[in-house]
Amino acid sequence: MDAKVLNQFLDRYIDVYVERPCACCSVCSLVLFLLSALSILSGLMEIENRAGAWTVWDGTATQWNLAYNLAIEAARTSGDASKYYSLSSGGRRLHGSQAGGFLDLALPTVAGDGLALPWGRTQSPRLASQVVAGRGLQDSTEEGALEEVSIYVWYKTNEEATGTIFTPEALQEMCRLEAKMNLSGGIYDSPIITFYGNTSMSEKHFRSTYLWDCLLLSKASVDATVTELKESVKQVGPMSPYARFVHPSFASTGLSAYTRTVIMKRVPQEEVVNLDLPIREHLGRHYGFFQDGYYHSSAYIGEDDRFVESGPLRVRLFSSGVNEFGTMIGPDFLLAFGSIIFVWVVMAFHLQSVFLASCGIFQIIMSLPVACIFYRMFQIDYFEFLHILIVYLVLGIGADDIFVLADTFRHVSGDIAPVKVQGAYSKEVLHKVLRKAYIRTASAIFNTSFTTAVAFLSCSISKAMPMRTCGWYAAICIVLNFVFTITYTPAFLAIWHYRIAGKRCCCPSWSLRPEAVLVQMATPRKKRAGLVEIFIEKLYIPMMNKRVGAVRPIPLVIALAMFGCSVQGAYFASQLTPPRKAEVWFPSNHMLSDLSEFMGKNFYQPSYDNYAVISLFWGVQGFDDTTVDIYHPDSTTGMVRFDPAFDLSTATAQQAVLDTCQKLRTMKCVLAGCDNAGYDTLRYQSTMKSHACFLEDFRHWNGGTIPTGDAFEPRLLEFQQAGLESDYYDDLLGGDIDYAADIGFVDGKLRYVVIKIRSTMPREAPYSKGVEIQDMLREWNENALGEMPASLKSMKFVAEDI
């Protein structure tokens, strides 16, 4: 563009602000307000926490896991796998499998979005599988309308956890507490049904109703029941049906300071979040800013021991139906208003005007919803709490942009139009001052805004969709703050100069300030310097210029110090590694904190349930994600691709599977993630069976032989439908073995098969340790593929319970 034309346009542009500042400010304010209202009221800024949003869809581990789950759903329904699995329904199995590095996810999710909470072991894996499959719970003709929810209640005697929980008074309080729940159609697993019931645990365990008289039991009755529990635990150990209710020392002492209850129901989605509300209200737990005189944002915040008092008991509670992470973020975000007020105060102090600060903070805040309009125009249909955090970025950058323009205006005023008597400039002088300040500011702010926006646009390379979209939203917000600074800020800056300058009130005066008397340029008046200017002129510059011989020592020392810091930073950065401990997502007194450690330490349970099950499978080629909407992963469906070359009817293929079963159970693991002190295998070592090879079971069932050719599949299907898992597996692995899922017949044809081991990798292994084991397994898998026949080249592995 011709320079003359550009200057003419700029002159006319500045004239608008000089001649009609109030009109410009009013119109800009109205436009910003209307656009923001449109954005908010139309739901463009609605917070959406969608399951699977953080899934890295092209990650190998994720692809294998999704394909595996789809194949299982297809086998269980014996139909098209694309119809039976999505992240919003069956996908809950995926959500509980995100930690430990075995899924390509950028962040783990928490309860309510699939946190795998520890069970009372023993019968728990089977019980959990019944809940997932919907067995044992009330059915509904509208399957999609119901969701499985588990409520966990732990009891303790006192803060020191001394004495026994099984006293008449404590049991009565437990009964009263649990009586507040509507257990119709659910599964109720509690010591209350043992102490208050007249039938055996196995008969009462799945009862949907209960007579809640909650009378105070006699001490003799309680002691007799405790004796029965003690004898059972002493004789059977962790296999006792009562073991999950008592402390590990109960078998020898008959005392247990802890016990627990699990309540499971399938309820309509709208009832999920408040299913445990009666218990929470009884305990005085609620979501809000203050509980017990302290700030909390969660209903599951306890005292220092993570319990709260309830009569003679202390109680710890959690519901799997609550998205605790997302719920806590909401109240915490209200603290952002404190940041807004703080920035407003800083702006008012620096600009020496409440009016400028108020207009500036309005401009900054309005950039968020207005940016969302442009964000959605790019067909980006995702907005979550991560995007809201951009407010802190915008507060800093937006305030800095306004500071640059306001400070430049003041400096230019002192340079080209110093005043002798305070007042407002004439329109000609103001035009000259504002034009020069505008030119200086626009170029400076453009450079910083452009580089910062590009930096956030670099998030485009992230494989995590929320990170990409957050970077795009941040870049739009930064650009809009630049645009608002060069369009809206000059308007209220002109109003401030005409009517308010020199006053700290927030409302502009109806009358104009008197015209300023300028200093004659022949005798310019020395401008009063601020503290920053005094420091720079009187101290900083002389120090920088001071020489000792030919050397300036101060700049040299500063340069060496900065270089040393850079070297130190580079060294420390090179030492960074992924976390070696499990991530901590909640405050130390949150009832979910260290829950697995608490369960493992204080309840008599087999240790094996703390370790992951690793599955190796053949016949699944991969996961087809072409139909998945990355912005709506919770409501879209992918498809499994079966391997057309898969064939297990040949003796060669059958022997390859049997050999792999043997190799998997003897595979070595010397990595930090394998908790196998005393032995060095990946498989958990126990007197009970910790490996599952369906083909070995089939061979035993078939009299020691495995048919081949056309006779193989019909005979294998007969074995699968016999449902003989309990004949071959005990509690160590039995709850994870399901022939209907492990021997994958889809529409009458064998499409895939699975073998499993209970590994020595803890379920809650930190990411870095999980990745190491994953890499070891991947290398082993690649090497083993070279020895497989052509019909078994689709071998893969997953670790769903990590």
N, C-alpha and C positions, 0 to 999 in steps of 0.2 A: 504494500500500500504506500502511496506517495506520502512523504513526510508532512507536506503542507496539509493534505487532506486529513491525516491522522491528528495533527495539531488542532485543526478546526473542529474535528469531532470531539477531542478531549476538552477544548474550551467550552463547547456547548454542553457537554456532559457535566462539567464542573459548575457551569452556570445554573443548571437545574438545582443542585444542592445549595448554591449560594442564594438564589432567588426564591426558591420554594422549599426550604428545609422541612417545615412542618408537614406539608403535603407529601413530600417524599417519604418521610419517616412514617406517617400514618398509612400510606399505601403499602409500603414494605412490611410494616407490622401486620396489617390486615392480611396480606398475601401469605406471610409465614404462618399466621394463626390458622387461616382457612386450610392451607395445605397440611398443616400438622393435624388439624381436626379430621380432615379427610383420611389421613393415614391411620390415625388411631381408631376412629369410629368404624372404618371399613375392615378393621382387623389385620391390617398389614403388619402391625407390630405385635401380634398375638404370639405369646411364647409357646413353642411346640417342642416337647421332648419326645421324639419319636424313637421307638425301639429300633436298633440296628443302624442308627444314623452314623455312628462312629465306625461302622464296619468298613474295612478296606476290601472292596469287592474283588479286586484282582489279586489279592494275596493268596498264595498257595494253600496255606493252612486253612484260611477261611473258605476257599473253594472246596477243599476236601471235606471240611466239616459240614458245610451246607449240603453238599451232594450226599454225604453219608446220612444225614437226617432226612432228606427227601426220600432216599431209597428205603429207609426204615418205615416211613409213613406209607409209602407205596406197598411195601410188603404186608403191613398190618391191615391195609384196606384192600389189598389185592386188586389195585387199579392203577390208573394214571397218576404218577407221582406229582405231576404239576398241579393236581387238584387238592392235595392233602397237606401241603406244608407252606406256611408263610410266616413271616417274622411276627405277625400279630397273633398267631395262635400256637401252632406246634413249635414255632420258633423260640418259645420260652426255653427250650432245652439248649438252644444256642446261647441265650443270654446268660445262662448260669455257667458258661464255659469260657470265660473271656480272659481270665488271669493266667499267669504262668507262662505267657508267651506262646500258647498253642493256638491262638486265634490272632489274625492280623487286625487288631483293633488298636485304635489310638488311645482310648481311655477305657477303664473298666466301668461297668455300671453297678448300681447298688440295688438294695432290696426294693421291691416294687417294680424294678426293671430287670429282675432276674438274679438277685443275689442268692447264692446257694448257702443257706443257713445250715449249721450242723444239726443233725438229728440225734436222738437218744440211741443211736447205733442199734446193735442187735437186730431187731425186726425193722428198723427204720428204713433201710434201702427198699425192702419190699413194700412197706407202707407208703413210702414216697412214690414208688412206681405206680401204686394203685391210684394215688392222687392225680398223677400226671395223666394216666390213662383214663381216669374218671371212674375206676372201679371202687366200690365201697362207698361212694358218695351218691347223693341224690341226682338222678338223671333229669334231663330236660329235653323237650322236643326242639328247643332252640339252643343248640350247642354253642353257637357263637355268642349268645347273650350271657353266658355264665363264665366265671373265672374262678380258678382254684386259689384259695387263700389259706395260709397257715398262721395261726397265732401262737406265739411261744411265750410262756410265762415261767420264770424261774423264781424259786423261793429260797430264802436264807434265814437263819435264826436271828442273827444280829450282825453288827458291823464286823465283829471279830470272827464270825462264823464258828462259834463254839456251841456245844450242846447238841441236841437233836431237834430236827424239824418236826418229827412225828410225835407231837403232843396233842391232847384234846383241843386246847385253845388254838394252836396253830392250824390244825386240820379244819376246825370250824371256820376260821377266817378264810382259808383257801376255798372252802365250800361256798361261803357267802360271796366271795369274789367271782368265782367261776359261774355261780348261779345267775349272775347278771347277763351272761351270754345266752343267746338263743342258739341251742345246739341241734335244733330240728334238722334232720337230713345231713348231718355232718359226722365226722369221726372225732371222738373225744378220748384222748389218751392221757390219763391222769391218775395219780395215786388215790385221789378221792374215791374213785369207783371201787378201789380195793378196800379202803377203810370203812366206807359207808355202805358198800354193797354186800349182798348175800350170795353172790355167784362168783365163779372164777373169772380171772382177768380175761381169758380168751373169749368167754361168753359175753362179757360186758363191753369189750373193747370197741365193738362196732355198733353199739346201741345209739340210736338217734334221739332218744329221750331219756330223762333221768328224773327221779323224784328228789327234788331239792328241799329236804326238810332241814338239813344243816343243824341238827341238834348237837349239843355238846356230848361227845362220846365219853364213855367211862375210861379211866386210865387202864383198867384191866383189859378192856376190849382192844384198846390201841396197842398195848404191850403184846397181846396175843397175836395180833396181825403183824407186828414188827418181828416177832419170833418166826412166824411163817415166812416172811420176806427174807429174813436172815438165813434160814435153813436153805431156802431155794437158791439164794445167791452163793452161799457157801458150797453147795453141792454142784451147781451147774456153772458157776462163775458168770462171765459176761453173757452166756447164752440164756440166763434166767430171764423170764419176762419182766422181772422187777428190777433188773440190774440198771436199767436206764433211769430209774428214779432215785438212785442212791449214790453216795460217795464211795470211792474205791476201798476205803477202810471199813465199810459197813459189814462185810462178811466176817471180820474178826471182832469188831467192837459193837456192832448192832446200833451204831450211832451214825447219823448222816445230817450234817448241818445244811445240806442242800437237797432240793427236789425240784421237779419240773413238770409242766403240763403242756401238751400240744393239742390245739383245737383246729380242725381242718373242715372247711366248708367250700361249696361251690355256690357263689352268689352272683346276682346281677352286677354288672360293672359299676353301676352307680352306688352300690353298697360296699364296694371293696375297701375304700379308704377308711370308712368309719366303722368297720366291722368290730374293731376292738375298742370303740369309743366308750362303752359302758365301763370297761375296766380302767381306761385312762381317766375317766371322770371320777371314779372311785378313788384313784390314786392322786387326783389333783394335777394330772399332766395334761397340758394343752399347748398348742402352737401359739406363740406370742412373744413379746419382747421381755416380759418379766415373769419369773417364777421364783418363789422363795426369796424374793428380794434381789435377784440377780438377772442379768440379761441372758435369755435363751431364745433360740429360734426353732427349737424342736420339742415335741411332746415326749421324746424319749431321752431326755436329759435327766440323769439321776444325780445322786450325791457322789462323794468321792469314790465310793465303792461301786458306783453305777446302779445302785439299788435305791428304792424309796421306801419309806416306812408305811406299813399298813397294819395297824393293831400290833399283835405280837410277832409280826413277820416283817421281812424286808422283801420287796418284789422288784423283779426286773422283767421287762416286757418288750416284745416286738411283734409286728405284723408284716408278713411278706407282701401284703397288698399295698403297702405304703411306699411310694417312691421317695424315700427319705432324703436322698441327695437333692432331688429337684425341689422338694418341699422346703428344705432348709434354706435353699438359695433365695426363695421369695422374700421372707422376712429380712434376710441379710441384705438384700438389695435395697431395702428401705434406708439402710445406712448410707447409701449413695447420696441421699438428700443432704446428709451432713457434709459430704464433700462439695456439693454444689454451694451450700451456704458458706463454707470455708473459702472457696474460690471467689465468691461474690465479695466477701469481706476483704480479701487480698486485693481484688480489683478496685474496690472503693478506696482502700488506703493508698494504693499506688496512683490511681487516676485522680485522687482527691475529689471525687464526685460520686455520690450515691446514684445520681441519674445516669452517668456513663456506665457505672457498674451494673445497674439494673437492666439497661438496654443491652449491654454486652452479654450478660448471662442469659437474657431472653433469646438473643440471636444464637448463642451457642446451643442451648437446649433445643430450640426449634430445628436445628440442623439434623437432629437424630430422626424424628418422624418424617421430615421432608426427604432425607436421604433414603428412607425406606421406600418411598414412592419410586424413586429411580432404581433402587435395588430390585424391586419387584418387576419393574418394566423390562429388566433383563431376563425375565422368566425364571428367577431364582425363588423357589417356593419353599424356603426353609428359614426359620428365625427362632433362635433359642437364647438361653440366658447368657451364653458366651458372647453373643452379639451385643447384649445390653452392657457388658463390661466396657464397650467402646466409649461409654460416657466419660470414663476417666481420661481416656486419650483425648477426646474432644474438648474436655474442660481445659486441659493444658495447652493444646494447640490453638484452640479458639481464643483463649485469653491472651496468649502470646501474640497472635495476629493483631488483636485490638491494641495491645500495648505498643506494638511497633508503629501502628498508624497514629495513635494518640501522642506518643513521645516524639515521633517525627514532626508532627504538626506543631508541637511546642518548640522544638529546636529550630524549625524553619521560621517560626514566628519571631524568635529572638534574633535570628540572623538577618532577615530581610525586612522586618517590620517591628523593631523594638518600640515599646510604648513608654511615654513619659507620664501620662495619666491613664490609669486603667479604664478599660471600656471595650466595646465591641469594635472590630474593624469595619471600615466602610466596605461595601460590596466589592469594590475594585481590589482593595487590599486583600480581603478574604479570598477572593478568587485566585489571586497570585500565590498566597500562602498555601491554600488547599491544593492548588494544582501541583505545586512543587512537592508537597508532602505526599500527594497521591502517587506521583511518578516514582519517587523513591521507594515508597511502601509497596506498591504493586509488584515491582520487580523483585524486591527482597522476599516478600511473602510467597510469591510464585515459586521461586527457587526452592525454598524450604518445603512448601506444600507439595510440590511436584516430586521431590526426592523421597519425602515421607510416604506419599501415596504409592509410589513405585515399590517402595520397600514392602508395604503391606500387600501389594499385588503379587509379590513373590510367593505369597501363600498359595497361589494357583497351582504350584507344583506339589502341594501336599496331597496325599492320597486319602486323607480324612476329609470327608465332605464338609463337616462343620468348620474345620479350620480354613478351607478354601473360601467358603461363603463369608466367614467372619472377616477375612482379609479383604474381600471385595467390598463388604459393607463399610469397613474402616476407611478404605481408599475413597469411597464416595463421600463419607462424612468429612474427610480432610479437604477434599476439593470444594465441597459446599461451604465450608468455613472460610476458605479463601474467597469464594464468590460473594458471600455475605459481607465479608470485610471490605471489599471494594465497591459494594453497592449499598448496603444498609448502614454500615458504620459511618460513612461521611455525612449521612443525613442527621443522625442524632449527635454527631460531633459538631455540626454547624449549629444545631439548636442549642447545644450546650454553650457554644461560644457567644451566640447572640443574646442568650437570656440567663445563663446560670453561672458561667465561669467566675470563679472567685467565691462561690457559695457551695456549701456542702449539702443543701437540701435536695430532695429527690424530685420535686415537682418544678417544672419550668415556670418562670414568671410570665404573667400576661403581657407585661411591658418589656420592651427591648432595653438592653443596657445602653447607657450613654456612649456616644462614639469616643473611641480612644484618641488620645493626643499622642502622635508618634514623635519619637526622638529624631531630631535633625541628624542626618547621616554624617554631617561635618563634626558633630560632637556626640558621638554615640555613647549611650550610658552603659556602663559595664553591667552585664547580666549577672545576677546572683547565682552562684554555682551551688549545686546540690552536693550531698555527701559523696555520691559516687564520683562526680566530676572532680571534687576536691581530692579524693583518694587517688584517682588516676593521674591528675595533673601534679599534685604535690608529692606523692609518694611512689606510685608504681612506675611512671615513666622515668623519673630520676634514677630509681634503682636499676631499671633495665639498661639505662645508658651509662651507668657508672663503670669505669674501666680501672683495671689494675694492670698497668703496662698495656699490652696489646689485647688483653682478654677482658671480656665482660663476665665476671664471675657469677652474678645472679642468674642471667639467662642460661649459662652453662650448667649450673647446679640444677635448675628446673628441668632442663632438657635431659640430663642424666637421670634425674629422679623419675621422670615420665618413661624414659626408656627402660629403667629397672622395673617399673610397674608393669610395663608391657611384657617384658620377659617373664616376670612372675605370673602374670595372667595367662600367658601362653602355656607355661609349665603346668599350672593348676588345671587348665582346660584339658590338657593332654592326659591328666590323671582321672578325668571324669569317666564314670562307668554307669550303666543302668542300675537301678536300685537293687541292692542285695537283700533287702528286707521287704516284707509285705507293705504296701502303701497304707498310709493312715489317712482316712477321709473324714473322720469325725473327731470332736473334742474328746479329751481323755475320760470325761465322765459320761459320755454318751453310752447308752445301753448296748449298742452294737460294737463298741470298741473291744478288741481282743476277745471276741466271743468264742472263737474256736479254741483258743488257749484256755479260756474259762471252762468250756465244756469238757475238754480233754483232761483237765486237772481235777475237776470236782465231781465227775460222774463216772461210775463204774461202767466202762464201755470198752469194747475191743479197739485196740490202737489202729487196726487195719483200715477202719472207715475214714481215717484222716488222709488216706493215700489214694491217688488217682488211679482210675482204670484206663488202660491204653488198649485201643482196638486196632487190629490190622484187618483190612478187608480187600477183597478182589471183586471185580465185576462192575465197578462204578468208574466210568470214564472221567466224569467231571460234572461241574455245575454250569448250567446255561443261565447267565444273568442278563441276557439281552432283553428280557421282559421286565426287569426290575427298574423301578423309578427310584433313582438315587435320593430324591427329595422326599419320597414316601416309601421307605423300605418296610415300614410296618404294615402297609396295606397292599403290597404287591407280592407277586409270587414268581419264584424262579422254577427251573425245571432240572431234573437230574438227567444226565446222559449216561446210559448204561453202555458197557463195552460189548459190542456185537460179537467180538471174538471170544468172549468168556465161555469156557466149557470145562466143567469139572467131571465129566463122565469118563475121561480116559485115566488109565492107571498112572500114566506119567504125571498128569496134573494132580491127582489125588496124593501121590507120593510127595510131590513138591509142597503141598499144603501141610502134610504130616511132618515133613522135614522142617518147615518154617515154624510149626508149633514147637518143636524141640529146640530150635535155635532161639526162639523168642524167650522161652522160659530159662535159658542159660545165658542170655546176653549179659555182658559185663557193663557196669556203669561205675566209674570212679570219679564222677563229677560232683561238685558241691551240692547240686540239686537233688542227688540221690541219698536219701536217709537210710543207709544200709550198713550201719556199723556192725562188724562181726562177719559180714559177708560182702560180696562185691557185685551182686547181680542187680539188674534193673527190676526183676520180679521180686515181689514181697515174699520173704521166706517164712513159712508157717507150717505147723503140723496139718493144717487144713489146706484144701486145694485152692491155690491162688492163680491158676491158669485154666483157661477154657478153650478146648479144641473140639468143636462140634463133630469133626470127622472121626476123632478117636471115640467119642461117645456113640456115634452112629455105628462104627465098626463093632463095638462091644455089644450094642443092642441087636445087631444083625448076626450075632454068633461068631464074631471074629473075622468076618470078611466084608469087603466093600464091593458091591456090584459095579460093573462098568457098562458103557454103551447105553442102549435104550432102557435098560432095567434100572439104571442108577437113579434118575430123578423121581420116578414114581415111588420107589422104596424110600428115598430120602424125605419126600413129602409126607409119607406115612409116619416116619420117625418124627418129623417136625410137629405134626398134628397130634402126636401122642402126648406132648407136653410133659416130658419126663425130666425137666431141669432139676427138680429136687432130688432125683435119684442119683445125680452125679455131682451136685454142688451143695455146699453148706452155706452158712451165713457169710463167710468171708467174701465170697464172690456171687453167691446165689441170687441176691437181689438185683444184680446187674446182668444176669443171663436170661434171655428170653429167646427161645428157638424161633418164635414167629418173626422176630426181628433179626436174629443172627443168621438164619437160613432163609435168604430172601427170595421167596416165590412170589412173583407178580403175574397175575392172570394165568396161573398154572405153570409158569416157566421159571426155572431157577435163574435169577438175574445177578445175585451177588451172595457172598458168604463172609462171615466175620469170625475171627478168633480174638481172645482177650487175655490180659493178665492184670492182676492187681500189682501196680508198680510201687517202687519205693520213693516216688516223688510226692511230697506233701501237696494236698489240694491247694493250699494257699501259698505255694511257692512264689517268691517274688519274680518279676518279669525276667530279669537277667538269667536267673538259674533255669527257668522254664525254657528260655530260648536255647540255652546250651544243650539241654536234653533234646529239644526239638531238632537242633542241628545234628546231634549225634544220631538220632533216629532217621533223619532224612538221608544222611550219608549211608547208614546201614541199609535203608530201603533201596537206595539207588544201586548199591552193590549187589543186593539180593535179587533185584530185577534181572540182572544179567544171567542168573542161573535159572530163571523161571521159563517154563515152556511158553509158546506163543499165546496160548489161551489164558495165561495168568499174568500178562504184562501190565495189568491195571492195578497192581498192589499199591495200597496207600495206608496211612495210619491217621488216627485222631486220638485225642485225649480229652474226652468230653467233660470230665468231672474236675478238671483243674481250674 
